[in-house]
Amino acid sequence: MAAVLGDVASAVFKAATGSDQQAAAGGPPQSGESVLKTSAHPTTLLFHVGFKFAALFVYLFGGIISSSFVFSFVLVVLLLAFDFWTVKNVSGRLLVGLRWWNEVREDGTNEWRFESREDTSRIADIDSRVFWLTLWVQPILWGFFTIQTFFSFNYGWMLCTLVAVALSGANLYGYIKCSRAAKDRVSNIASTMATGLVRQGLTAQFGGAAGAPAAGGANNV
């Protein structure tokens, strides 16, 4: 299991930093320090990744920390809760300029709310890549652990993995909807601007053409 976690971590790091492309180009591999230097929000990036790997570490090696199942279970759930809150309210807003939340109306129905940053020029590419990669990998990895605990009849830890899948899946679903809403908003703004420019051009063209005969008739009189 530790080997699986190591392979996933290595794959995420390589995809985020583009070390494979750099190696193919003959450039030096990018270190973790340089990754943080290229990040616009290195502290947020550390917490975004740190809570996820801390929860995985305690889940896999909790027996080293404590022999108590209850202690390890509670610690993993707390780390997952910290990660959920951080991703939903802090790292999503700073790393990719997105934020989502769900409101319950008076009639009991749910309403999704989305926010997106208009100026995306300050969003670092490394921040965006790490954010989305970890957002996708986390529920898939915990889903694998859920299947494993089910077939090993370890239902106590399966409950923990289900909590992890629910929290990470909620963030993934929310940010996918938020990203699509932001893209639709940009598309609508571009469409409105294009329509306005076309109307202005047609008005100027036909308005000038209509004014020309009138001016000519006045000269003839």
HELIX and SHEET records of a PDB file:
HELIX    1   1 ALA A    2  THR A   17  1                                  16    
HELIX    2   2 SER A   19  ALA A   25  1                                   7    
HELIX    3   3 GLY A   32  THR A   38  1                                   7    
HELIX    4   4 PRO A   42  ILE A   65  1                                  24    
HELIX    5   5 PHE A   69  THR A   86  1                                  18    
HELIX    6   6 VAL A   87  SER A   91  3                                   5    
HELIX    7   7 GLY A   92  LEU A   95  1                                   4    
HELIX    8   8 ASP A  125  PHE A  151  1                                  27    
HELIX    9   9 TYR A  155  ASN A  220  1                                  66    
SHEET    1   A 2 LEU A  98  VAL A 104  0                                        
SHEET    2   A 2 ASN A 110  SER A 116 -1                                        
END                                                                             
